[in-house]
Amino acid sequence: MFMLPLTHMNNDIAAIRQIIRDIPDFPKPGIVFKDITPLLGNGPLFSRTIDILAERYRSQKIDTVLGIESRGFIIGAALAYELGAGFCVVRKPGKLPYETHRASYDLEYGTDALEIHVDAIRNHARVVIADDLIATGGTAVAATELVSRLGATVVECAFVIELAFLKGREKLKPHGVFSILQYDTE
Ligand code: AMP
């Protein structure tokens, strides 16, 4: 397997960090929204972002990548393609057309629930859960519950960004968290 030297990797991570845009007070006062659209719009950096995640999971026999609505669809689908894995989704209530399971969770801003198709993941599948960002970890915990309910195994939860000061990683301890960028303060 081809792996980039560590210094290249660190330069790439610094470039990814620089291109992510902070939007203060969005979607409500007090929240600093991490906007990844400039990263997605930059071909080489978007590609490196997915490569960093794929390098981590390439030898892990991943069957399925699960993307969390909505930016997790972008990161997760690209990662699944790179790994030759299947891709499936968890969505907000009422969006999925077939029979679903549901799990509720607390957001950094409000409460919500996620749904998954009852046949989205096969029994005993090895699953990576993908999203753009982990804040409190509530969303990802709900996703892990849905994966478990289908009899599959969460190998790890993968994020581009981790708001480490919110300690979401602790909620996901049984499964493990990987993030490319960590922020220790807002
Ligand atoms: P949480 O459940 O608190 O970990 O929140 C994670 C989910 O909310 C992810 O799907 C993120 O896309 C979104 N999110 C939470 N906080 C932010 C933020 N500061 N900037 C961008 N997205 C966020």
Residues whose N, C-alpha, C, O or C-beta is under 5 A from the ligand:
A	BS01	AMP	V32 F33 K34 E69 D106 L107 E108 D131 D132 L133 I134 A135 T136 G137 G138 T139 A140 G168
